[in-house]
Amino acid sequence: MKAKYIIIRKAKMEMPMVFSQFLLHSEVAGKSQITSAGFCEVTGDGKWRVGGQSTSLKLTARLEDAEILNTHLLKDAFEK
């Protein structure tokens, strides 16, 4: 399943949030300091893959975002 994500910077850390409903990400993002955003999905080998951009937030996925998602988020809730 493809989802939308944002990376929030808080207290010198970057934390991910994934949204299955695309419109919710911009509502949450408006209340936080966002460093990147894009689309994500869990691959067949159980790892997060990121890419694309959030046109509503004018932010693009970064290479390091996949590592942040793989470190901080459970994949089971978003697998196909």
PDB file of N, CA, C and O in Angstrom, chain B, residues numbered from 101:
ATOM      1  N   MET B 101       0.842  -1.187   0.000  1.00  0.00           N
ATOM      2  CA  MET B 101       0.000   0.000   0.000  1.00  0.00           C
ATOM      3  C   MET B 101       0.882   1.243   0.000  1.00  0.00           C
ATOM      4  O   MET B 101       1.810   1.346   0.803  1.00  0.00           O
ATOM      5  N   LYS B 102       0.606   2.164  -0.872  1.00  0.00           N
ATOM      6  CA  LYS B 102       1.343   3.418  -0.923  1.00  0.00           C
ATOM      7  C   LYS B 102       0.732   4.387   0.073  1.00  0.00           C
ATOM      8  O   LYS B 102      -0.489   4.474   0.204  1.00  0.00           O
ATOM      9  N   ALA B 103       1.588   5.112   0.771  1.00  0.00           N
ATOM     10  CA  ALA B 103       1.147   6.080   1.768  1.00  0.00           C
ATOM     11  C   ALA B 103       1.958   7.353   1.596  1.00  0.00           C
ATOM     12  O   ALA B 103       2.905   7.391   0.810  1.00  0.00           O
ATOM     13  N   LYS B 104       1.594   8.377   2.317  1.00  0.00           N
ATOM     14  CA  LYS B 104       2.331   9.632   2.309  1.00  0.00           C
ATOM     15  C   LYS B 104       3.034   9.753   3.657  1.00  0.00           C
ATOM     16  O   LYS B 104       2.504   9.320   4.680  1.00  0.00           O
ATOM     17  N   TYR B 105       4.223  10.340   3.657  1.00  0.00           N
ATOM     18  CA  TYR B 105       4.936  10.511   4.925  1.00  0.00           C
ATOM     19  C   TYR B 105       5.490  11.924   5.031  1.00  0.00           C
ATOM     20  O   TYR B 105       5.654  12.630   4.037  1.00  0.00           O
ATOM     21  N   ILE B 106       5.770  12.308   6.262  1.00  0.00           N
ATOM     22  CA  ILE B 106       6.501  13.537   6.551  1.00  0.00           C
ATOM     23  C   ILE B 106       7.575  13.200   7.572  1.00  0.00           C
ATOM     24  O   ILE B 106       7.432  12.260   8.354  1.00  0.00           O
ATOM     25  N   ILE B 107       8.643  13.972   7.557  1.00  0.00           N
ATOM     26  CA  ILE B 107       9.691  13.866   8.570  1.00  0.00           C
ATOM     27  C   ILE B 107       9.641  15.155   9.389  1.00  0.00           C
ATOM     28  O   ILE B 107       9.793  16.251   8.850  1.00  0.00           O
ATOM     29  N   ILE B 108       9.429  15.010  10.675  1.00  0.00           N
ATOM     30  CA  ILE B 108       9.310  16.151  11.588  1.00  0.00           C
ATOM     31  C   ILE B 108      10.614  16.325  12.347  1.00  0.00           C
ATOM     32  O   ILE B 108      11.174  15.354  12.857  1.00  0.00           O
ATOM     33  N   ARG B 109      11.098  17.554  12.423  1.00  0.00           N
ATOM     34  CA  ARG B 109      12.279  17.863  13.228  1.00  0.00           C
ATOM     35  C   ARG B 109      11.800  18.400  14.559  1.00  0.00           C
ATOM     36  O   ARG B 109      11.067  19.387  14.621  1.00  0.00           O
ATOM     37  N   LYS B 110      12.230  17.730  15.638  1.00  0.00           N
ATOM     38  CA  LYS B 110      11.842  18.148  16.979  1.00  0.00           C
ATOM     39  C   LYS B 110      12.988  17.807  17.922  1.00  0.00           C
ATOM     40  O   LYS B 110      13.475  16.676  17.932  1.00  0.00           O
ATOM     41  N   ALA B 111      13.413  18.769  18.701  1.00  0.00           N
ATOM     42  CA  ALA B 111      14.482  18.568  19.684  1.00  0.00           C
ATOM     43  C   ALA B 111      15.718  17.933  19.041  1.00  0.00           C
ATOM     44  O   ALA B 111      16.281  16.973  19.568  1.00  0.00           O
ATOM     45  N   LYS B 112      16.128  18.479  17.904  1.00  0.00           N
ATOM     46  CA  LYS B 112      17.321  18.043  17.179  1.00  0.00           C
ATOM     47  C   LYS B 112      17.252  16.604  16.673  1.00  0.00           C
ATOM     48  O   LYS B 112      18.282  16.005  16.363  1.00  0.00           O
ATOM     49  N   MET B 113      16.055  16.052  16.589  1.00  0.00           N
ATOM     50  CA  MET B 113      15.857  14.705  16.052  1.00  0.00           C
ATOM     51  C   MET B 113      14.872  14.793  14.894  1.00  0.00           C
ATOM     52  O   MET B 113      14.069  15.723  14.815  1.00  0.00           O
ATOM     53  N   GLU B 114      14.944  13.813  13.996  1.00  0.00           N
ATOM     54  CA  GLU B 114      13.974  13.713  12.924  1.00  0.00           C
ATOM     55  C   GLU B 114      13.145  12.461  13.137  1.00  0.00           C
ATOM     56  O   GLU B 114      13.683  11.360  13.258  1.00  0.00           O
ATOM     57  N   MET B 115      11.834  12.633  13.181  1.00  0.00           N
ATOM     58  CA  MET B 115      10.908  11.530  13.416  1.00  0.00           C
ATOM     59  C   MET B 115       9.916  11.450  12.262  1.00  0.00           C
ATOM     60  O   MET B 115       9.412  12.476  11.805  1.00  0.00           O
ATOM     61  N   PRO B 116       9.630  10.229  11.784  1.00  0.00           N
ATOM     62  CA  PRO B 116       8.694  10.085  10.674  1.00  0.00           C
ATOM     63  C   PRO B 116       7.252   9.911  11.123  1.00  0.00           C
ATOM     64  O   PRO B 116       6.978   9.434  12.225  1.00  0.00           O
ATOM     65  N   MET B 117       6.340  10.306  10.251  1.00  0.00           N
ATOM     66  CA  MET B 117       4.920  10.017  10.418  1.00  0.00           C
ATOM     67  C   MET B 117       4.401   9.576   9.058  1.00  0.00           C
ATOM     68  O   MET B 117       4.692  10.206   8.041  1.00  0.00           O
ATOM     69  N   VAL B 118       3.628   8.489   9.041  1.00  0.00           N
ATOM     70  CA  VAL B 118       3.068   7.958   7.794  1.00  0.00           C
ATOM     71  C   VAL B 118       1.551   8.087   7.849  1.00  0.00           C
ATOM     72  O   VAL B 118       0.932   7.841   8.885  1.00  0.00           O
ATOM     73  N   PHE B 119       0.964   8.475   6.727  1.00  0.00           N
ATOM     74  CA  PHE B 119      -0.475   8.709   6.641  1.00  0.00           C
ATOM     75  C   PHE B 119      -1.061   7.885   5.504  1.00  0.00           C
ATOM     76  O   PHE B 119      -0.648   8.022   4.353  1.00  0.00           O
ATOM     77  N   SER B 120      -2.010   7.040   5.826  1.00  0.00           N
ATOM     78  CA  SER B 120      -2.677   6.279   4.773  1.00  0.00           C
ATOM     79  C   SER B 120      -3.667   7.158   4.012  1.00  0.00           C
ATOM     80  O   SER B 120      -3.970   6.890   2.850  1.00  0.00           O
ATOM     81  N   GLN B 121      -4.167   8.200   4.660  1.00  0.00           N
ATOM     82  CA  GLN B 121      -5.034   9.165   3.994  1.00  0.00           C
ATOM     83  C   GLN B 121      -4.186  10.378   3.626  1.00  0.00           C
ATOM     84  O   GLN B 121      -3.728  11.111   4.503  1.00  0.00           O
ATOM     85  N   PHE B 122      -3.982  10.585   2.342  1.00  0.00           N
ATOM     86  CA  PHE B 122      -3.039  11.588   1.860  1.00  0.00           C
ATOM     87  C   PHE B 122      -3.316  12.998   2.375  1.00  0.00           C
ATOM     88  O   PHE B 122      -2.372  13.757   2.595  1.00  0.00           O
ATOM     89  N   LEU B 123      -4.559  13.364   2.569  1.00  0.00           N
ATOM     90  CA  LEU B 123      -4.873  14.735   2.948  1.00  0.00           C
ATOM     91  C   LEU B 123      -4.487  15.069   4.383  1.00  0.00           C
ATOM     92  O   LEU B 123      -4.264  16.238   4.699  1.00  0.00           O
ATOM     93  N   LEU B 124      -4.403  14.075   5.253  1.00  0.00           N
ATOM     94  CA  LEU B 124      -4.074  14.348   6.657  1.00  0.00           C
ATOM     95  C   LEU B 124      -2.655  14.857   6.845  1.00  0.00           C
ATOM     96  O   LEU B 124      -2.392  15.590   7.799  1.00  0.00           O
ATOM     97  N   HIS B 125      -1.736  14.491   5.966  1.00  0.00           N
ATOM     98  CA  HIS B 125      -0.340  14.865   6.175  1.00  0.00           C
ATOM     99  C   HIS B 125      -0.154  16.380   6.199  1.00  0.00           C
ATOM    100  O   HIS B 125       0.635  16.880   7.001  1.00  0.00           O
ATOM    101  N   SER B 126      -0.847  17.115   5.356  1.00  0.00           N
ATOM    102  CA  SER B 126      -0.657  18.565   5.338  1.00  0.00           C
ATOM    103  C   SER B 126      -1.284  19.233   6.549  1.00  0.00           C
ATOM    104  O   SER B 126      -0.799  20.276   6.988  1.00  0.00           O
ATOM    105  N   GLU B 127      -2.350  18.664   7.100  1.00  0.00           N
ATOM    106  CA  GLU B 127      -2.949  19.217   8.319  1.00  0.00           C
ATOM    107  C   GLU B 127      -1.988  19.093   9.496  1.00  0.00           C
ATOM    108  O   GLU B 127      -1.810  20.044  10.257  1.00  0.00           O
ATOM    109  N   VAL B 128      -1.371  17.931   9.646  1.00  0.00           N
ATOM    110  CA  VAL B 128      -0.396  17.706  10.721  1.00  0.00           C
ATOM    111  C   VAL B 128       0.870  18.521  10.459  1.00  0.00           C
ATOM    112  O   VAL B 128       1.438  19.102  11.384  1.00  0.00           O
ATOM    113  N   ALA B 129       1.308  18.565   9.216  1.00  0.00           N
ATOM    114  CA  ALA B 129       2.536  19.278   8.866  1.00  0.00           C
ATOM    115  C   ALA B 129       2.450  20.763   9.174  1.00  0.00           C
ATOM    116  O   ALA B 129       3.462  21.387   9.496  1.00  0.00           O
ATOM    117  N   GLY B 130       1.275  21.330   9.083  1.00  0.00           N
ATOM    118  CA  GLY B 130       1.112  22.753   9.351  1.00  0.00           C
ATOM    119  C   GLY B 130       1.409  23.138  10.780  1.00  0.00           C
ATOM    120  O   GLY B 130       1.584  24.320  11.076  1.00  0.00           O
ATOM    121  N   LYS B 131       1.470  22.158  11.682  1.00  0.00           N
ATOM    122  CA  LYS B 131       1.707  22.426  13.102  1.00  0.00           C
ATOM    123  C   LYS B 131       3.117  22.043  13.544  1.00  0.00           C
ATOM    124  O   LYS B 131       3.422  22.100  14.735  1.00  0.00           O
ATOM    125  N   SER B 132       3.986  21.651  12.600  1.00  0.00           N
ATOM    126  CA  SER B 132       5.310  21.140  12.946  1.00  0.00           C
ATOM    127  C   SER B 132       6.361  21.679  11.991  1.00  0.00           C
ATOM    128  O   SER B 132       6.043  22.222  10.933  1.00  0.00           O
ATOM    129  N   GLN B 133       7.626  21.518  12.384  1.00  0.00           N
ATOM    130  CA  GLN B 133       8.727  21.847  11.487  1.00  0.00           C
ATOM    131  C   GLN B 133       9.039  20.604  10.657  1.00  0.00           C
ATOM    132  O   GLN B 133       9.527  19.609  11.192  1.00  0.00           O
ATOM    133  N   ILE B 134       8.764  20.655   9.369  1.00  0.00           N
ATOM    134  CA  ILE B 134       8.906  19.507   8.477  1.00  0.00           C
ATOM    135  C   ILE B 134      10.184  19.668   7.659  1.00  0.00           C
ATOM    136  O   ILE B 134      10.444  20.735   7.104  1.00  0.00           O
ATOM    137  N   THR B 135      10.986  18.591   7.587  1.00  0.00           N
ATOM    138  CA  THR B 135      12.220  18.644   6.805  1.00  0.00           C
ATOM    139  C   THR B 135      12.085  17.994   5.435  1.00  0.00           C
ATOM    140  O   THR B 135      12.808  18.363   4.509  1.00  0.00           O
ATOM    141  N   SER B 136      11.174  17.033   5.286  1.00  0.00           N
ATOM    142  CA  SER B 136      10.945  16.409   3.986  1.00  0.00           C
ATOM    143  C   SER B 136       9.594  15.700   3.995  1.00  0.00           C
ATOM    144  O   SER B 136       8.989  15.482   5.045  1.00  0.00           O
ATOM    145  N   ALA B 137       9.141  15.348   2.793  1.00  0.00           N
ATOM    146  CA  ALA B 137       7.860  14.657   2.646  1.00  0.00           C
ATOM    147  C   ALA B 137       7.829  13.980   1.289  1.00  0.00           C
ATOM    148  O   ALA B 137       8.504  14.409   0.353  1.00  0.00           O
ATOM    149  N   GLY B 138       7.047  12.929   1.189  1.00  0.00           N
ATOM    150  CA  GLY B 138       6.921  12.221  -0.083  1.00  0.00           C
ATOM    151  C   GLY B 138       6.005  11.026   0.075  1.00  0.00           C
ATOM    152  O   GLY B 138       5.171  10.980   0.979  1.00  0.00           O
ATOM    153  N   PHE B 139       6.169  10.055  -0.818  1.00  0.00           N
ATOM    154  CA  PHE B 139       5.392   8.826  -0.774  1.00  0.00           C
ATOM    155  C   PHE B 139       6.264   7.689  -0.275  1.00  0.00           C
ATOM    156  O   PHE B 139       7.480   7.699  -0.467  1.00  0.00           O
ATOM    157  N   CYS B 140       5.640   6.705   0.367  1.00  0.00           N
ATOM    158  CA  CYS B 140       6.387   5.565   0.872  1.00  0.00           C
ATOM    159  C   CYS B 140       5.545   4.303   0.753  1.00  0.00           C
ATOM    160  O   CYS B 140       4.320   4.354   0.648  1.00  0.00           O
ATOM    161  N   GLU B 141       6.240   3.169   0.771  1.00  0.00           N
ATOM    162  CA  GLU B 141       5.574   1.873   0.784  1.00  0.00           C
ATOM    163  C   GLU B 141       6.560   0.840   1.308  1.00  0.00           C
ATOM    164  O   GLU B 141       7.775   1.035   1.272  1.00  0.00           O
ATOM    165  N   VAL B 142       6.005  -0.264   1.794  1.00  0.00           N
ATOM    166  CA  VAL B 142       6.825  -1.369   2.271  1.00  0.00           C
ATOM    167  C   VAL B 142       7.075  -2.295   1.085  1.00  0.00           C
ATOM    168  O   VAL B 142       6.134  -2.699   0.402  1.00  0.00           O
ATOM    169  N   THR B 143       8.342  -2.630   0.839  1.00  0.00           N
ATOM    170  CA  THR B 143       8.711  -3.482  -0.289  1.00  0.00           C
ATOM    171  C   THR B 143       8.540  -4.951   0.074  1.00  0.00           C
ATOM    172  O   THR B 143       8.233  -5.282   1.219  1.00  0.00           O
ATOM    173  N   GLY B 144       8.737  -5.817  -0.890  1.00  0.00           N
ATOM    174  CA  GLY B 144       8.610  -7.253  -0.680  1.00  0.00           C
ATOM    175  C   GLY B 144       9.571  -7.808   0.350  1.00  0.00           C
ATOM    176  O   GLY B 144       9.286  -8.826   0.981  1.00  0.00           O
ATOM    177  N   ASP B 145      10.714  -7.147   0.529  1.00  0.00           N
ATOM    178  CA  ASP B 145      11.675  -7.607   1.535  1.00  0.00           C
ATOM    179  C   ASP B 145      11.454  -6.959   2.902  1.00  0.00           C
ATOM    180  O   ASP B 145      12.291  -7.087   3.795  1.00  0.00           O
ATOM    181  N   GLY B 146      10.319  -6.259   3.065  1.00  0.00           N
ATOM    182  CA  GLY B 146       9.952  -5.710   4.367  1.00  0.00           C
ATOM    183  C   GLY B 146      10.618  -4.401   4.737  1.00  0.00           C
ATOM    184  O   GLY B 146      10.638  -4.038   5.913  1.00  0.00           O
ATOM    185  N   LYS B 147      11.160  -3.684   3.772  1.00  0.00           N
ATOM    186  CA  LYS B 147      11.808  -2.396   4.051  1.00  0.00           C
ATOM    187  C   LYS B 147      10.985  -1.272   3.440  1.00  0.00           C
ATOM    188  O   LYS B 147      10.285  -1.460   2.444  1.00  0.00           O
ATOM    189  N   TRP B 148      11.083  -0.112   4.052  1.00  0.00           N
ATOM    190  CA  TRP B 148      10.410   1.063   3.522  1.00  0.00           C
ATOM    191  C   TRP B 148      11.162   1.582   2.301  1.00  0.00           C
ATOM    192  O   TRP B 148      12.392   1.613   2.285  1.00  0.00           O
ATOM    193  N   ARG B 149      10.412   1.987   1.283  1.00  0.00           N
ATOM    194  CA  ARG B 149      10.966   2.658   0.108  1.00  0.00           C
ATOM    195  C   ARG B 149      10.268   4.009   0.031  1.00  0.00           C
ATOM    196  O   ARG B 149       9.057   4.100   0.232  1.00  0.00           O
ATOM    197  N   VAL B 150      11.034   5.062  -0.260  1.00  0.00           N
ATOM    198  CA  VAL B 150      10.471   6.412  -0.339  1.00  0.00           C
ATOM    199  C   VAL B 150      10.780   7.019  -1.705  1.00  0.00           C
ATOM    200  O   VAL B 150      11.683   6.572  -2.412  1.00  0.00           O
ATOM    201  N   GLY B 151      10.019   8.036  -2.054  1.00  0.00           N
ATOM    202  CA  GLY B 151      10.263   8.746  -3.302  1.00  0.00           C
ATOM    203  C   GLY B 151       9.219   9.805  -3.527  1.00  0.00           C
ATOM    204  O   GLY B 151       8.280   9.957  -2.746  1.00  0.00           O
ATOM    205  N   GLY B 152       9.396  10.527  -4.594  1.00  0.00           N
ATOM    206  CA  GLY B 152       8.416  11.531  -4.978  1.00  0.00           C
ATOM    207  C   GLY B 152       8.498  12.797  -4.160  1.00  0.00           C
ATOM    208  O   GLY B 152       9.496  13.091  -3.502  1.00  0.00           O
ATOM    209  N   GLN B 153       7.409  13.530  -4.227  1.00  0.00           N
ATOM    210  CA  GLN B 153       7.365  14.797  -3.504  1.00  0.00           C
ATOM    211  C   GLN B 153       5.945  15.101  -3.069  1.00  0.00           C
ATOM    212  O   GLN B 153       4.974  14.569  -3.607  1.00  0.00           O
ATOM    213  N   SER B 154       5.860  15.963  -2.088  1.00  0.00           N
ATOM    214  CA  SER B 154       4.564  16.467  -1.642  1.00  0.00           C
ATOM    215  C   SER B 154       4.396  17.848  -2.261  1.00  0.00           C
ATOM    216  O   SER B 154       5.009  18.814  -1.808  1.00  0.00           O
ATOM    217  N   THR B 155       3.576  17.939  -3.281  1.00  0.00           N
ATOM    218  CA  THR B 155       3.383  19.236  -3.924  1.00  0.00           C
ATOM    219  C   THR B 155       2.681  20.222  -2.994  1.00  0.00           C
ATOM    220  O   THR B 155       2.936  21.425  -3.059  1.00  0.00           O
ATOM    221  N   SER B 156       1.800  19.722  -2.131  1.00  0.00           N
ATOM    222  CA  SER B 156       1.097  20.627  -1.216  1.00  0.00           C
ATOM    223  C   SER B 156       2.042  21.233  -0.184  1.00  0.00           C
ATOM    224  O   SER B 156       1.822  22.358   0.266  1.00  0.00           O
ATOM    225  N   LEU B 157       3.101  20.496   0.201  1.00  0.00           N
ATOM    226  CA  LEU B 157       4.069  21.012   1.173  1.00  0.00           C
ATOM    227  C   LEU B 157       5.320  21.572   0.508  1.00  0.00           C
ATOM    228  O   LEU B 157       6.160  22.178   1.174  1.00  0.00           O
ATOM    229  N   LYS B 158       5.448  21.369  -0.808  1.00  0.00           N
ATOM    230  CA  LYS B 158       6.624  21.817  -1.565  1.00  0.00           C
ATOM    231  C   LYS B 158       7.912  21.214  -1.014  1.00  0.00           C
ATOM    232  O   LYS B 158       8.931  21.894  -0.901  1.00  0.00           O
ATOM    233  N   LEU B 159       7.851  19.912  -0.669  1.00  0.00           N
ATOM    234  CA  LEU B 159       9.015  19.182  -0.162  1.00  0.00           C
ATOM    235  C   LEU B 159       9.193  17.893  -0.942  1.00  0.00           C
ATOM    236  O   LEU B 159       8.229  17.337  -1.468  1.00  0.00           O
ATOM    237  N   THR B 160      10.426  17.421  -1.015  1.00  0.00           N
ATOM    238  CA  THR B 160      10.761  16.213  -1.762  1.00  0.00           C
ATOM    239  C   THR B 160      11.373  15.179  -0.830  1.00  0.00           C
ATOM    240  O   THR B 160      12.002  15.528   0.170  1.00  0.00           O
ATOM    241  N   ALA B 161      11.186  13.908  -1.161  1.00  0.00           N
ATOM    242  CA  ALA B 161      11.796  12.811  -0.408  1.00  0.00           C
ATOM    243  C   ALA B 161      13.320  12.904  -0.500  1.00  0.00           C
ATOM    244  O   ALA B 161      13.866  13.289  -1.534  1.00  0.00           O
ATOM    245  N   ARG B 162      13.993  12.550   0.585  1.00  0.00           N
ATOM    246  CA  ARG B 162      15.456  12.515   0.611  1.00  0.00           C
ATOM    247  C   ARG B 162      15.906  11.064   0.717  1.00  0.00           C
ATOM    248  O   ARG B 162      15.130  10.215   1.156  1.00  0.00           O
ATOM    249  N   LEU B 163      17.118  10.764   0.331  1.00  0.00           N
ATOM    250  CA  LEU B 163      17.654   9.407   0.421  1.00  0.00           C
ATOM    251  C   LEU B 163      17.621   8.885   1.853  1.00  0.00           C
ATOM    252  O   LEU B 163      17.298   7.718   2.074  1.00  0.00           O
ATOM    253  N   GLU B 164      17.944   9.717   2.815  1.00  0.00           N
ATOM    254  CA  GLU B 164      18.007   9.283   4.216  1.00  0.00           C
ATOM    255  C   GLU B 164      16.637   9.028   4.843  1.00  0.00           C
ATOM    256  O   GLU B 164      16.558   8.442   5.923  1.00  0.00           O
ATOM    257  N   ASP B 165      15.568   9.453   4.193  1.00  0.00           N
ATOM    258  CA  ASP B 165      14.226   9.245   4.744  1.00  0.00           C
ATOM    259  C   ASP B 165      13.882   7.765   4.892  1.00  0.00           C
ATOM    260  O   ASP B 165      13.244   7.380   5.872  1.00  0.00           O
ATOM    261  N   ALA B 166      14.291   6.935   3.943  1.00  0.00           N
ATOM    262  CA  ALA B 166      14.007   5.497   4.045  1.00  0.00           C
ATOM    263  C   ALA B 166      14.663   4.911   5.290  1.00  0.00           C
ATOM    264  O   ALA B 166      14.059   4.087   5.977  1.00  0.00           O
ATOM    265  N   GLU B 167      15.877   5.322   5.584  1.00  0.00           N
ATOM    266  CA  GLU B 167      16.564   4.839   6.795  1.00  0.00           C
ATOM    267  C   GLU B 167      15.838   5.301   8.051  1.00  0.00           C
ATOM    268  O   GLU B 167      15.713   4.539   9.010  1.00  0.00           O
ATOM    269  N   ILE B 168      15.362   6.533   8.053  1.00  0.00           N
ATOM    270  CA  ILE B 168      14.620   7.055   9.211  1.00  0.00           C
ATOM    271  C   ILE B 168      13.337   6.250   9.409  1.00  0.00           C
ATOM    272  O   ILE B 168      13.017   5.875  10.537  1.00  0.00           O
ATOM    273  N   LEU B 169      12.599   5.978   8.333  1.00  0.00           N
ATOM    274  CA  LEU B 169      11.377   5.179   8.446  1.00  0.00           C
ATOM    275  C   LEU B 169      11.696   3.767   8.906  1.00  0.00           C
ATOM    276  O   LEU B 169      11.007   3.233   9.775  1.00  0.00           O
ATOM    277  N   ASN B 170      12.732   3.149   8.338  1.00  0.00           N
ATOM    278  CA  ASN B 170      13.085   1.777   8.718  1.00  0.00           C
ATOM    279  C   ASN B 170      13.547   1.677  10.164  1.00  0.00           C
ATOM    280  O   ASN B 170      13.391   0.627  10.786  1.00  0.00           O
ATOM    281  N   THR B 171      14.106   2.741  10.707  1.00  0.00           N
ATOM    282  CA  THR B 171      14.574   2.745  12.097  1.00  0.00           C
ATOM    283  C   THR B 171      13.432   2.948  13.085  1.00  0.00           C
ATOM    284  O   THR B 171      13.432   2.350  14.161  1.00  0.00           O
ATOM    285  N   HIS B 172      12.457   3.785  12.731  1.00  0.00           N
ATOM    286  CA  HIS B 172      11.461   4.234  13.704  1.00  0.00           C
ATOM    287  C   HIS B 172      10.057   3.656  13.579  1.00  0.00           C
ATOM    288  O   HIS B 172       9.285   3.732  14.535  1.00  0.00           O
ATOM    289  N   LEU B 173       9.702   3.081  12.436  1.00  0.00           N
ATOM    290  CA  LEU B 173       8.310   2.687  12.238  1.00  0.00           C
ATOM    291  C   LEU B 173       8.131   1.194  12.069  1.00  0.00           C
ATOM    292  O   LEU B 173       8.967   0.516  11.472  1.00  0.00           O
ATOM    293  N   LEU B 174       7.028   0.689  12.602  1.00  0.00           N
ATOM    294  CA  LEU B 174       6.640  -0.701  12.383  1.00  0.00           C
ATOM    295  C   LEU B 174       6.087  -0.846  10.979  1.00  0.00           C
ATOM    296  O   LEU B 174       5.275  -0.034  10.536  1.00  0.00           O
ATOM    297  N   LYS B 175       6.515  -1.858  10.294  1.00  0.00           N
ATOM    298  CA  LYS B 175       6.070  -2.070   8.916  1.00  0.00           C
ATOM    299  C   LYS B 175       4.762  -2.842   8.844  1.00  0.00           C
ATOM    300  O   LYS B 175       4.017  -2.699   7.874  1.00  0.00           O
ATOM    301  N   ASP B 176       4.468  -3.656   9.849  1.00  0.00           N
ATOM    302  CA  ASP B 176       3.295  -4.538   9.819  1.00  0.00           C
ATOM    303  C   ASP B 176       2.000  -3.773   9.592  1.00  0.00           C
ATOM    304  O   ASP B 176       1.098  -4.288   8.931  1.00  0.00           O
ATOM    305  N   ALA B 177       1.884  -2.577  10.112  1.00  0.00           N
ATOM    306  CA  ALA B 177       0.639  -1.819   9.995  1.00  0.00           C
ATOM    307  C   ALA B 177       0.393  -1.312   8.578  1.00  0.00           C
ATOM    308  O   ALA B 177      -0.728  -0.925   8.248  1.00  0.00           O
ATOM    309  N   PHE B 178       1.420  -1.310   7.740  1.00  0.00           N
ATOM    310  CA  PHE B 178       1.295  -0.717   6.416  1.00  0.00           C
ATOM    311  C   PHE B 178       1.548  -1.705   5.288  1.00  0.00           C
ATOM    312  O   PHE B 178       1.485  -1.317   4.121  1.00  0.00           O
ATOM    313  N   GLU B 179       1.831  -2.966   5.592  1.00  0.00           N
ATOM    314  CA  GLU B 179       2.108  -3.927   4.542  1.00  0.00           C
ATOM    315  C   GLU B 179       0.861  -4.227   3.744  1.00  0.00           C
ATOM    316  O   GLU B 179      -0.259  -4.060   4.226  1.00  0.00           O
ATOM    317  N   LYS B 180       1.066  -4.672   2.521  1.00  0.00           N
ATOM    318  CA  LYS B 180      -0.038  -4.985   1.597  1.00  0.00           C
ATOM    319  C   LYS B 180      -0.977  -6.012   2.150  1.00  0.00           C
ATOM    320  O   LYS B 180      -1.951  -6.377   1.491  1.00  0.00           O
TER     321      LYS B 180
END
